[in-house]
Amino acid sequence: MSYGSKAAQRLANKIILITGASGGIGEATAREIAGAANGNVKLILTARRKEKLDALAKDLSAKYPSIQTHAAQFDVSKIETIKPFISNLPSDFADIDVLINNAGLALGRDPVGQIAEEDISQMFNTNVLGLITLTQTVLPIFKKKNSGDIVNLGSIAGRDPYPGGSIYCATKASVKFFSHALRKELIDTRIRVLEVDPGNVETDFSLVRYKNDSDKAKAVYEGTEPLLADDIAEIIVFGITRRENAVIAETLVFASGQASASHLYRKKL
């Protein structure tokens, strides 16, 4: 996506932390930010897969010689590691300007009464408790300078629950109302809270949900033309490059063949 000079100016020298940056929307967002800033930006790239982060950082550095990256293995579901992680960031990356809470996952499509306890814990720890704890840890940095952006990745599932998605939907509804409340708490500051709620996006999301069953994952997108990670990345970057007083508070994003969480147009194959 092509951005004007204002976007590059507004991103210049900013320190941006992205969770779940090893693939999907997180990786696409890192690449989109780097391009929009013409490399004049500092990216903290975090995820569980360090080798993927290292490859991304290397690729970005090759394309944008001025970019600075800090790639670090970091699992937001391990709540006890969050505060030490932020406290131990290199000094050049410590004064965070933008937090993109992208890490999240769904596990299974089991009905209530048959959901594995470990799946429930993993979804809530990653999607809710990790997001909240990381936000609480970074927020004092923003308050000290009275500026900063918090981007929370929600989902249509947080607005429109569906059978077999009770836990995932509940976690994304939590993200929505946490974002709403936080935005109201910060009304007298220059700190923005942006929520992006994607619909059907083709990434590794479904492969994770179905625990590496590629046939089930592929079936999610059969007969549809889903969004891509780049589509969501463009929206995130658009939001964080608006004039400081403009808040893209909520963005619900569908592919043209989708109208709700469960209402998808599927072509006959």
Secondary structure as UniProt FT lines:
FT   HELIX           5..11
FT   TURN            12..13
FT   STRAND          15..18
FT   TURN            21..22
FT   HELIX           24..36
FT   TURN            37..39
FT   STRAND          42..47
FT   HELIX           50..63
FT   TURN            65..66
FT   STRAND          68..73
FT   TURN            76..77
FT   HELIX           79..81
FT   HELIX           82..87
FT   HELIX           91..93
FT   STRAND          98..101
FT   TURN            112..113
FT   HELIX           117..124
FT   HELIX           125..130
FT   HELIX           131..145
FT   STRAND          148..153
FT   HELIX           156..158
FT   TURN            163..164
FT   HELIX           166..185
FT   TURN            186..188
FT   STRAND          191..198
FT   STRAND          201..202
FT   HELIX           205..209
FT   TURN            210..212
FT   HELIX           214..221
FT   TURN            222..223
FT   STRAND          227..228
FT   HELIX           229..240
FT   TURN            244..245
FT   STRAND          250..253
FT   TURN            256..257
//
